[in-house]
């Protein structure tokens, strides 16, 4: 759900800017920032404001608009909402743009979801992917089959699964992966795996209001029910991350016992590990 919410807010709808502008204006008036509809955040009203800005630009700077914006302005004049899918998560979930962009989003990560899923060179089922048939409609599909294949592929248990394969369809290969909801653990593993000195995490794209802030529990449930293959990948990926965290802790403890110091293990992000409850 976080992946979809982030893409929806940033790429499809430009909501992050609108929410930030709204909260900056509240702060300037001595009001507290808000991130949820329960506290006064009205996403639909922000979309209306976005439309007003667009119409003003079409009116005052016609030479600065592109063909898509010109078409959107013409549509607004004819009573057509250019961004109905942006007004709420519920509006996205019932809009055709969901099927076009947000079905099986892990296709771009996994290629195929399980071994019996066939490559048909058809990318109409979602814009992101390698041309495999829909996972849920494929022969041999089950959540258990997806979880097992994710452990083999993403977990590196079957090294014959590669970027191009030998004679088969293209599939991505993996050096490292992280999980958005477990960013601190993921970055600590990244530094450890590549023996790279911990760097400050870039913050220019980190939002004060997480895009999931205006997704209800019902919205999340709809996605979970609609995307069983994606959630099977996510569950297996979390299990892999659990194992890799434990493996890293054991290796670090062994290095310390053999005479290494915290200073010599410069690629270990000690501060981040402590924040996630790891004590060494």
N, C-alpha and C positions, 0 to 999 in steps of 0.2 A: 504493500500500500504506500509506503514512503516513496518508493521509486516513482510510482504513478503520480502521487501528489506533487512531488518535486517537479516532474516534467510538466504537469498540467499548469502549475503556478508560474514556472519560469519560462518554458519554451512555448507552450501553446497559447497562454493567456496574458503573460506579462503581469501577473498579479503581485509578485514580490515587490516591484517598484510601487505599485498603487498602495499596498499595505504599508510600506515604509513611508511614503508621502503622507498618508493618513495619520500615522502615528507621530511623525515629526510635527505635523500641525497641531495635534493634541498636546504634545509636549510643549510647544511654543505658547499654548494657552493655559499651561499649568495643569494639564490633565495627564493621567497615567496612560501609558501605552496599553493597548489591548490586542489580543491575538485570537480571540474566539467570539463567535456570534453571541454567546451568552453574556459577554462583557461589552457588547456594543459594536462589534465589527460586522459590517454589512457588506459582504462581497459583491452582491448584486448592485448595490449603490456605487461601489467602486468601478464596476464595469460600466455603469451609466456615465460616470465621470470620464472614463477612458474614451467612451464614444463621443462625449462632448468635446474633448480635446482633439479627437480626430476630425470632427466636423469643423471645428475652428481652424484647424490647419488647412483643410480643404478649401475653406473660404478665404483665408488671409494669405496662404502660401501655396497656391496651386502649382507653382513650379517646383516645389519641394516634396511633392507626394509622388509615390510610385503607382504603377498600374493597379496593384491590388488595393491600395488605399483609396484610389479613385473609385474603384468598383464598390468598395465598402461604403463610401460616402453616398454614392448613388443609391445603394440598397437602403441605407438609413432613410433617405428622403422618400423612399417608397414603402417605408414601414417595416423593413427587414432588419432584424437584430444580427449584427455581424458576429457576435460572440455568445450565442445562447448557451453553449456548452461550458462557458466560463463562470456562470453565475453561482454555481455551487457544485459540490461533488456529486450530488444527486442528479443535477442537470447533465453533468458529463456522463454519468453512468447510463443514462437513457438516450444519449445522443449517438448518432451514427459515427461521430468522430472517435468514440471509444473503441468501436470495433476496428476502425481503420488504424488507430495508433497504439492502443493499449492492450490488445489481446496478446497473451503469451509474450510478454515483454522480454522474458529471458531467452527467447529464440536467438537474439543477437549475442547472448553470452554462451549458450549451450550448443547452438546448431540444432542437433536433434536432442530430444528429451529422453529417448530410450532407444535401444538397439534396433528394434523392429520398425521404428518410424522411418518412412520412406522419403527420399529426396525426389521432389517433382518439379523443381526449378520454378515454383509458383510462389511469389512473394505477396500475393493479394491478401493473404490472411495476416494482416498487420504489416506495417511498413518496415519493421525491423526484423531481420532474419536472414537465413541462408537458403530459403526456398524449400524447406521441409513442409510436409503436410501438417495440418493441425494435430497437435499431440493428442488431445482428448478424443479425436475422431480416428486415430490411427489404430491399426491392428496390433494387438498385444499391449495396448495402453493400460496402465493402472498407476495409481500414486506410488505403490511399492516399486514398480518397475522403474519409475522416474527417480525415486530415491536411490535405488541400487546403482543405476547408471551414473547418477551424479557423484556418488562415492567413488566410482571407478574413473570417471572422466575428470571432474573438478578436483577430486581427492588424489589423483595421480596413481591409482591402484592398477590401472591398465595403461601402460606407456605406449601401446600400439595405437591409441586414439590420438591423432595428431592434427595439425593445422590443415593439411591437404589430404591426408590419408594416402593409401597406396594406389588403390583403383577406385575408391569411393568418392562420395560428395565432399565438399569442403566443410571442415569443422574447425572452430577456433582451438588453439592450444593455450595452456595456462602456465604461467610462471608463478604467479601469486594472485590471490584474490582477497578482497575485504568485504565486510558487511556494513552497510550504512548505519544500521541500528547499533552496531558495536564498533564504532569508528576508532575509539581509543585502543582497543585490543588489536584491531586491524593494523593501525599505523605502527604499534609496537612490534608486531610480527613483521611488518614490512622492513623496518630498520634492522631487525635482527637477521632476517633472511638474507638481505643484501649487504649486511655488515656496513651499513651507512650510518654515520653519526646522526642522531635525532635532530631533526630540523623543526623549526616552529611551523605549526600547521597554518597554511594560508587561510585568512579569515574574510577575504573580500567577497566571497560568495556565501558566507554563513549568514543566515537571516535571523533577526531577533525573533521573528514569528515563524515557527516551522510550518511549512505548507500543509502538514496534517492537522494543524490547529483548527481548521474549519471543516474537517472531515468528521462526521459523526460515527458512532459505533455501528450504526446500521449501514453506513456507506462502506465501512471496512468489511463488514460481514458480506455485503454484496460482492465485493472484489474476491474475498476468500472463496465464496461459493462458486463464483464464475471462473476463477483461475486456479483450479486444483493442481495443474502441472507446475505453474510458477511457485506455488507454495510448497510443493514437494521438493523442488530444487532448494528453496530457502531453508526448509527444515534440515535437509541433508548438509547444506553448506554450513549451517550452525553447528552441526555435529562435527564436521571436519575442523572448524575453527576451534571447538572445544579441545579436540585431540592435539591440534598444533600448539595451542596455548600450554597444555600440560607438557608436551614434548619440549617446548622452549624452556619452561621452568626447570625441568629436570636437567637439561643440558647446561643451563646457566649455573645451577647448583653444583653440578659436577665440575665445571670450570673453576668455580670459586673454591671448591674443595681441593683442587689440584694446584692451587697457588695463584690463580688469576685474581685480580682485584677489580673493584667497581670502576676504577680509573682505567685499567687496561682493557676492560670490555666496553670500549667507547661506543659501540653500536647498540648497546642495551639501553633502552629508554626507561631508566629507573623511576623517574618521576611519574610517567604515565602508568607504569605497572603498579605503582603504589596507589594511584587513584582508582584503579579497578580492583583493588584488594589483593594484589600479589605481593607477598612479603618474602624476600630472599636474604 
